[in-house]
Amino acid sequence: EERGLDSVWVTDHVIVPQDMAVIYRDHMLDPLAVLAWLAGITRRITLGTAVVILPYRSPIPVAKLLASVDVLSGGRLIVGAAIGWIEREFEALGVPMAERGSRSDEALKLFRALWTQEVPDLQTRRYRLQGMKASPLPVQKPHPPLLIGGGSDGAFRRVAQHGDGWMATSLDPDAFRRGQDAVLQRWKDAGREGSPLWSLR
């Protein structure tokens, strides 16, 4: 904030293979814990996840934690979400990688319900919400911006069906434009109104 930055972002990995050449392995705090801490020590800066990996955790506690961060920060949260890619991390967490797409779609449905309805009524393949109170609701209405990360057709479909926009990562301008065109087509096919949000990290 003192340097004039407008946002700060956390990334999400839980346990990474030791022999894998990735930058996020050593001294990596839990990103959701860091978000809550950041909410308490900042006043203005936007806080974001780039990205939270949806299948890693049970979606209901994650939805509550993210709503809590939005409340504690006074409505400064942006949620970037994706399905993940490190197969051995999924194995270590006991989550079938083949289910990452369906688990992610399910999590996004749950997020929206838990962030917009005090008493949500929703049944998915793995979860049933009926007669349960969701608290807190986020400060931002209808909910914090929900950006979907990834460059696959599945990610573009997820943007149109469940998201508010697309979070692209490490793309050159041409690749970003191709992804943007694909998202816009999926958005139109889904009958969505307005325009998706864009973020390039």
C-alpha positions as CSV (number, residue, x, y, z in Angstrom):
1,E,0.0,0.0,0.0
2,E,2.8,2.4,0.8
3,R,4.3,1.7,-2.6
4,G,1.0,2.5,-4.4
5,L,0.2,-1.1,-5.5
6,D,-3.4,-1.7,-6.3
7,S,-3.5,-5.4,-5.5
8,V,-1.7,-8.4,-3.9
9,W,-2.2,-12.0,-4.9
10,V,-1.7,-15.4,-3.4
11,T,-1.2,-18.7,-5.3
12,D,-2.3,-22.1,-4.1
13,H,-0.3,-25.3,-3.7
14,V,-0.5,-27.5,-0.6
15,I,2.4,-30.1,-1.0
16,V,4.6,-30.1,-4.1
17,P,6.9,-32.9,-5.4
18,Q,10.5,-32.3,-4.2
19,D,12.1,-33.0,-7.6
20,M,9.8,-30.7,-9.5
21,A,11.2,-27.5,-10.9
22,V,8.6,-25.0,-9.6
23,I,9.0,-21.7,-7.9
24,Y,6.3,-22.4,-5.3
25,R,7.8,-25.0,-3.1
26,D,9.9,-23.5,-0.3
27,H,8.7,-21.2,2.4
28,M,5.2,-21.3,1.0
29,L,2.6,-20.3,3.6
30,D,-1.0,-21.5,3.2
31,P,-2.6,-18.9,0.9
32,L,-6.0,-18.8,2.5
33,A,-4.4,-18.2,5.9
34,V,-2.3,-15.4,4.3
35,L,-5.4,-13.8,2.8
36,A,-7.1,-13.5,6.2
37,W,-3.9,-12.0,7.7
38,L,-3.6,-9.5,4.8
39,A,-7.2,-8.5,5.4
40,G,-6.3,-7.4,8.9
41,I,-3.1,-5.5,8.2
42,T,-4.3,-3.6,5.0
43,R,-6.9,-0.9,4.4
44,R,-7.1,-0.2,0.7
45,I,-5.3,-2.8,-1.5
46,T,-7.3,-5.4,-3.4
47,L,-6.7,-9.0,-2.2
48,G,-6.9,-11.9,-4.7
49,T,-6.3,-15.6,-5.3
50,A,-4.4,-16.4,-8.4
51,V,-5.6,-19.1,-8.2
52,V,-7.3,-21.2,-5.5
53,I,-7.3,-24.8,-6.6
54,L,-10.9,-25.9,-6.2
55,P,-10.6,-29.7,-5.9
56,Y,-7.9,-29.6,-3.1
57,R,-10.4,-28.8,-0.3
58,S,-14.0,-29.3,0.7
59,P,-15.7,-26.3,-1.0
60,I,-18.1,-25.4,1.9
61,P,-15.3,-24.4,4.4
62,V,-13.4,-22.6,1.6
63,A,-16.5,-20.6,0.6
64,K,-16.9,-19.6,4.3
65,L,-13.3,-18.6,4.6
66,L,-13.4,-16.5,1.4
67,A,-16.6,-14.8,2.5
68,S,-14.9,-14.1,5.8
69,V,-11.9,-12.5,4.1
70,D,-14.3,-10.3,2.1
71,V,-16.0,-9.2,5.3
72,L,-12.7,-8.6,7.2
73,S,-11.3,-6.6,4.3
74,G,-14.4,-4.6,3.8
75,G,-15.2,-6.0,0.4
76,R,-11.7,-6.1,-1.2
77,L,-11.5,-9.7,-2.4
78,I,-11.2,-11.1,-5.9
79,V,-11.5,-14.9,-6.2
80,G,-9.5,-16.6,-9.0
81,A,-10.2,-20.3,-9.2
82,A,-8.9,-23.2,-11.3
83,I,-8.8,-27.0,-11.4
84,G,-5.1,-27.7,-10.8
85,W,-2.5,-29.6,-12.8
86,I,0.2,-31.3,-10.6
87,E,-0.9,-35.0,-10.7
88,R,1.4,-36.1,-7.8
89,E,-0.1,-33.3,-5.6
90,F,-3.6,-34.7,-6.2
91,E,-2.3,-38.2,-5.3
92,A,-0.8,-36.9,-2.1
93,L,-4.1,-35.2,-1.2
94,G,-6.1,-38.3,-1.9
95,V,-8.2,-36.5,-4.6
96,P,-8.7,-38.3,-7.9
97,M,-7.3,-36.1,-10.7
98,A,-9.9,-37.5,-13.1
99,E,-12.6,-35.8,-10.9
100,R,-11.0,-32.4,-10.8
101,G,-13.3,-30.9,-13.4
102,S,-16.5,-32.2,-11.9
103,R,-15.4,-31.3,-8.4
104,S,-14.5,-27.8,-9.6
105,D,-17.9,-27.2,-11.2
106,E,-19.5,-28.4,-8.1
107,A,-17.5,-26.1,-5.9
108,L,-18.3,-23.1,-8.1
109,K,-22.1,-23.9,-7.8
110,L,-21.7,-24.1,-4.0
111,F,-19.7,-20.9,-3.8
112,R,-22.4,-18.9,-5.6
113,A,-25.2,-20.4,-3.4
114,L,-23.3,-19.9,-0.1
115,W,-22.4,-16.3,-1.0
116,T,-25.8,-15.2,-2.1
117,Q,-28.4,-17.1,0.0
118,E,-28.7,-17.1,3.7
119,V,-30.5,-20.4,3.6
120,P,-29.3,-22.0,0.4
121,D,-31.2,-24.9,-1.2
122,L,-28.9,-26.9,-3.4
123,Q,-28.1,-30.5,-4.1
124,T,-25.0,-31.6,-6.1
125,R,-23.5,-35.0,-6.6
126,R,-21.5,-34.8,-3.3
127,Y,-23.2,-32.2,-1.2
128,R,-26.7,-31.3,-0.1
129,L,-27.7,-27.9,1.4
130,Q,-31.1,-27.8,2.9
131,G,-32.3,-25.9,6.0
132,M,-28.7,-24.7,6.7
133,K,-27.7,-21.2,7.5
134,A,-24.8,-19.7,5.5
135,S,-22.8,-17.0,7.4
136,P,-21.2,-14.7,6.8
137,L,-22.4,-13.5,3.4
138,P,-19.7,-11.5,1.6
139,V,-19.8,-7.7,1.7
140,Q,-19.7,-7.4,-2.1
141,K,-23.0,-8.0,-3.8
142,P,-24.0,-10.3,-5.2
143,H,-20.6,-11.8,-4.3
144,P,-16.8,-11.2,-4.9
145,P,-15.7,-11.3,-8.5
146,L,-15.1,-14.9,-9.5
147,L,-12.5,-15.3,-12.2
148,I,-11.7,-18.7,-13.7
149,G,-8.1,-19.6,-14.6
150,G,-6.9,-21.9,-17.3
151,G,-6.4,-22.0,-21.0
152,S,-8.4,-25.1,-22.0
153,D,-11.8,-25.3,-23.6
154,G,-13.0,-26.7,-20.3
155,A,-11.8,-23.5,-18.5
156,F,-13.5,-21.3,-21.1
157,R,-16.7,-23.2,-20.6
158,R,-16.4,-22.9,-16.8
159,V,-16.0,-19.1,-17.2
160,A,-19.3,-18.9,-19.2
161,Q,-21.2,-21.3,-16.9
162,H,-20.0,-20.4,-13.4
163,G,-17.6,-17.4,-13.5
164,D,-17.6,-13.6,-13.9
165,G,-14.5,-13.6,-16.1
166,W,-11.3,-15.2,-17.2
167,M,-7.9,-15.1,-15.4
168,A,-5.1,-15.7,-17.9
169,T,-1.6,-16.5,-16.8
170,S,1.8,-16.0,-18.6
171,L,0.4,-15.5,-22.1
172,D,1.8,-13.4,-24.9
173,P,-0.7,-10.9,-26.5
174,D,-1.6,-13.2,-29.4
175,A,-2.3,-16.1,-27.0
176,F,-4.4,-13.9,-24.8
177,R,-6.4,-12.6,-27.7
178,R,-7.1,-16.2,-28.9
179,G,-8.3,-17.1,-25.3
180,Q,-10.3,-14.0,-25.1
181,D,-12.1,-14.8,-28.4
182,A,-12.8,-18.3,-27.1
183,V,-14.2,-17.0,-23.8
184,L,-16.4,-14.5,-25.6
185,Q,-17.8,-17.3,-27.9
186,R,-18.6,-19.5,-24.9
187,W,-20.1,-16.5,-23.1
188,K,-22.4,-15.9,-26.0
189,D,-23.3,-19.5,-26.4
190,A,-24.3,-19.7,-22.7
191,G,-26.7,-16.7,-23.2
192,R,-24.8,-14.5,-20.7
193,E,-25.4,-10.8,-20.8
194,G,-22.8,-8.1,-20.5
195,S,-19.1,-8.8,-20.9
196,P,-16.8,-11.0,-18.9
197,L,-14.1,-9.6,-16.7
198,W,-10.4,-10.0,-17.8
199,S,-7.3,-10.5,-15.7
200,L,-3.8,-11.2,-17.0
201,R,-1.2,-12.4,-14.4
